[in-house]
Amino acid sequence: MGTVTKKDLVDRIASQTDLKRSDVRDVIQSFLDNVINELGEGNRLEFRDFGVFEIRNRAARMAQNPRTLERVPVPARKTVKFKVGRLMRHAVDEEQLAEAATAESTGETSDV
């Protein structure tokens, strides 16, 4: 497992579609900008089978500074919640099952 960057996605999509990298990069950036703008306006974004992005309000609370053990107030704020869609859930579950099977066959322990 590794990290996939936006550049990696641009390269992969450009090679799969025979589009110019700059065009693919512009489309991906526009998509991401629009997701950010819609969430900033408080809108819910639903992509069937992929997932749902929505804004949630987190209540104010008291926290503790781990270094000084001083109690500090944390103000209320908004956060983005992502609920996984059907296809992504199945893809992740299949990957976890495959990893568990591999670990079992090699004698490793797994937390699945």
N, C-alpha and C positions, 0 to 999 in steps of 0.2 A: 504494500500500500504506500502511496505517496501523495504528494500535493499536486493538484492540477491547477494551473494558473489560467488567467484569461487568455494569455498568449497561446498556451497549449490548445485551448478550445478554438481560438481563431485559426490556428494552423490546421487542426483536425477538420473543422467545418469547411475551410477553404479547399482542402484536398478532396473532401467528399463531394463537394458541390461544383468544383471547377470555377469558383468565384475568386476574385482578387482578394488577397488578405486585407487590404485597406477597406474594401466594401464590407467584408464580414466583420471587421473590427468596428466600423461605424455602426452597423446594425446592432451588434451586441452592446455597444456602449449606449446607443439610443434606448434599447430595451431596458438596460439597467437604470438609466436616468429616469425613464418613465415609471419603473417600479418604485424608485425612491420618491419621486414626486407624488405619486398616488398614495403611498403610505404616509407621506408628509401631510397630505390633505385629509388623512384619516380614513381613506377608502380601503376596503377589503379587496384583495386580489385573489381570484380563484382560477387555477389552471387545472382543468379536469385531469384526473389520474396522476397528476404531478404533485399538487398540494395547494394549500391556501396560506396566504400571508395576511395577517390582521394585526391591528394595533390593540394592545391591552394596557390597561392602567394598573400600575403597581402602587399599592398604598404606601404611605409614609410609615417608617418603622425605626426602631432603635437598633443600632449595630454596635459592635465592639471593636475598637482598634486592637489588633492582636499584639502589637508591640508594647503599648502602654496600658492595655486593658481598660482604657477610658471608654465610656459609653458615649456614642455620638449619634445624633439624629440623621436619618437618611430621608430626604424629601421624597414626596410622591413623584412619579415620573411615568412616562409612556415607554413601552417597549414593543418590539415586533415579535409576534409569535408565528411559527411556521408549523402547520399541521400537515403531515406527510400524506400524500395521495396513494391510491391503490397500486399503481404500477411501480412507484418508487418503493413502497412497503414490500411488495413481492420481490423486487430486485435485491433489496437489502437483506430480506429474510433468506433468499436463496444463497447469497454470498455468505451469510452467517452459518447456514447449514453446511455449505461446502467447506468452510474453514473448520467447523467442528468435526466433520468427517475426516479431514486431513489430519487434524490434531489427534483424533482417536486412533488413526492408523499408525501414527508415529509415536504414540504413547504420551503425547503432551496433554496437559490439562487445559480446559477451555471454560470460559464463564458464560457459555450460551445456555 
